[in-house]
Amino acid sequence: MQASKDIGRLIEIMAALRNPETGCPWDIVQTFETIKPYTIEEAYEVADAIERNDPDDLCEELGDLLLQVVFHARIAEEAGLFSFGDVVEAITRKMIRRHPHVFAVSDASTPEAVKVQWDTIKAEEKAERSEKRRRRGVAEEHHDGHLGTVQRSFPALTEAIKLQERAAKVGFDWSEAAPILDKIEEEVGELREALAEGRPEKITDELGDLIFALVNIGRHVGADPEQALRGTNTKFRRRFRYIEKSLDASGETLEDASLPRMEELWQAAKGEVC
């Protein structure tokens, strides 16, 4: 079997890999749940390639992400649920419906108007899906209430932002950033108390409250918490690498270096590495 630019070839490859008699032993036993972590991981690797401005890697990572879509669709088709074609049909229908200003007739002629129109159509679609679930007898406890449209499956930071944004739409929000700093200091104090008490569950709870407050101030000042943390992670990598290189240049190792020695190099890295 040869490589191809035709999506049909990828679908054929996945079918071959999942063939119960001649396929790959690993691929055959996978389920929605077992490959779910890989799907999330591939999405993050796409984001990483974008941040590194590496088009070659981006091309490859998008392929890996597409493979995940084909993989899920193949499992679904085997179970008689839906096929890859159904996935494509569903998203094309959705995109046509959400862009009446392109594919039909609409007064939306500015980015702001398009956003309002998009949100309105999206809300209609969610109501329709909810009704379909109700008819099928599918429980929807987590879809109830004003915050019900925020998916629990989001990464925690993303979920926190969307919960806060959703609450803000009905006025449950800080009017400015300054009071949030007071809230952060309050949460730090409560975390200190929990640490002093040595109660693991309380510590976890207060840590979550502190992170939630930090997300809130990021949202207010227009600094996306996820991107801010990813930037800090990248900075930490560079500075720690500086420590490694410095130790290696002087004949030392990370394992043998003392904490004061590493802290000395860390401070030097802050002046040398962004």
N, C-alpha and C positions, 0 to 999 in steps of 0.2 A: 504494500500500500504506500502510495506516494503522498507527499505534502501537497496542499492545494490552498488556493485563496477562496475556494467555495465552502461556505458554511456547511453544506451537505456532507463534505468529507469528514469534518469534525464530528458530526452527528453519527456517521458510519463508524468512525474510530471508537467512539464511546459505546456504541452498540456492540462492537466486537469485543471491547474490553469487559463488557458486562455479560457476554455470552456464558451461560452456566456451564457449558461443556468445554469450550476452547478459549475462554477469556482469561483475564488476569485474576489470580486468586485473591489479591487484595481488593481490586475494584468490585468484584462480584459480591463481596460481603458488606459493602458500604451501604449506609442508610442516610436519610435526610439529617438525622442527628449526628452521625459520626463525621460527616463532611462539613457540617455547619461551621466548626471552628476554622477550617481551611478557607471557607468562603469569606469569613470575616477577615482572616489574615491576608488573603489576596487583595481585598479592598484597601487595606492599610498599605500594602506594598505598592499599589497604584499611586496612592497619595504620596508615598515616600519618593517615588520616581519623579513625580511632578515637582515636589519641593527641591529635589536635587537637580532639576532642569536637565534630566537625562532622557532624551527622546527614544534612544535605543532600548533602555530599560523599560520605559513607559509602554512601548509597543509590546514587549515581552510580557510585562505584568498585566496589561489589558487582555492579552491572550489567555493568561492563567485565570483571570477573573471570568472570562467568557467560558472557559472550560468548566468552571463551577456551575454556571447557568445550565450548560448542556448536561452536566452530570446530574443535577437535580431534576431536570426535565426528563432524562432517561429513566431515573428511578420512578418518577411519577407515571411515565408512560407504561412501564412494566406493571405498575399497580392499577392501571386502568383509570388514572386520575386526570391527566392531561398530557399533552406532548409539547415538544419545543415549538411546533407550529402554533399551538394554542397560546404559548407565552408571547410569541411575536405578534399574533393577532390582537391579543389583549393590550399590549403596549402601543401598537399602532392606533388602535381604536381610541385609547386614552389620549394620545398626543393630538390626534385630529380633533377630538372633543374639546380639549383644553386650549386649542388655538383657533377659535372661530374667526379671529381677526386675520388669519392666514388662509384657512381652508373653507371658510364660510363667510358670513356677514357679521361684523361687530364694529362698535364705535370705539373700541380700545385702540388708541393710536400712540400712547406714550408708555414707557416702561412701568410707570406707576399704575396706570389704568389696566395694563396687562396683568400686573400682580394681583390687583383686586379681582379681576375677572377669573384668574387662575384659582384663587382661594375660594371664590364662590362655586366654581365648577367642582373643585376638589371636595368641598363640603357636601355638594349634591351627591357625588359619587360615594362618599363615605356613608351617607344616609341610605343610599341604595344597597350598599354592601351589608349594612347593619340589618336592613329589612330582610335581605336574603338569608343572613345568618339566623334571624329570628324564625323564619319559615322552616329552616332546616333543624331548628331546635338546638342551635349551638349557643352555649353560654357565653355571655359577653360582659361579665362583671367589670373587667378592667377597661371596658369601653364606656362605662357609665359616667355621667357628670360632665362638668365643663372641661376637666382635664383628661377625659376619656380618650380624646383623639391623640394624645401623646403616647407613643408606643413604648412599652416597657423593654422592648428588645434593643433600644438604642444603647450605645455606650453610656455609662453613668453621667459623664460630663455633658454629653449632648442632651440626654434626657433632662438633666437639671436646667439647662438653658431653655429648652422648649417648655418645660413646666412653668418656669418663671415668665417667659414670654406670653404663654397662654393666660396665666393669672393676671398679668399686666393689662391684658385687653379689657378686663372688667374693672380696672382701677386698683387691683391689689398689688401695689408696687411702691417702691421708694420714689419720692419725687426728685431726688438728687443723689449723687454718689456719697457725699460726706457722711450721712447717717449710717451708711453701710459699713464704713470704717469703724464706727462705734460698735456696730453689731459684731464685726470681726474680732475686735478686742474683747467683747463680752464672751464670744465663743472660745477664744484663746484662754480666758480665765476659767471657763467651765471645763475645758480640756485639762488645764493644770490641776484643777480640783479632782478630776477623775483619775489622773495619773497619781496624785498623792494618795488617793483612796485605794489604788491598786485594783480597780474593778474592770476587767477586760471588756465586758459588754458595754459598760458606761463609757469607757475610753473610745471604743469603736463608734458609739452613738454620737459622742461629742466631736470626734474627728469628722464624721459625716456632716454634722451641722456647720463646722468650720469651713469645710470644702465647699458646701452649698453657698455659704456667704461669700466666699472668694469668687465663685462662679458669678454671683450676682453683681459684684462690683465690676468684674470684667465685662459683663453684658452692658452695664450702664456707661462704661467709658469706651465701648466699641472695641475691646480687646478680647477676641475669641479665646476662652480658656484652654480649649484643646490645642489650638495653634500656639498659644503662649507656652504651654507646658512642653509641647514638642520642640519649640525653640530652645527652651532651657535644657531639655534632654540632650539636644545636639551640642549645646555649649558645654554641658557636663562631659560628654564624650571627648570633645577636643581638649579640654583642660586636663582630664584624667590621662589622655594619651600623652600630653606634655609631661606629666609626672613620670610616666613609664619611660619615655625617651630620655628624660634628664637622668633618671636613675641608671638606665642602661649605659649612658655616656660616661657615668662616673663609676661603672663597675658594680652597681648595686642592683638589687632586685626588689620587686614589690613585696615579696614574702618576707624579706629581711629588713626592709625599711621600717623605721619607727613611725608612729602617727605624727609626732612633731616634725619629723623630716618631710613626710608627705604634705603636711600642712604648709610647711615652708615653701615647697615647690608649688603647691596650689596657689598660694598668694602670688608667687612669681608668674604663674600661668595667667592669672587675672590681668596682669599687665602686658602679657605677650600674646595671649590668645583671646579672641572675641567670644 
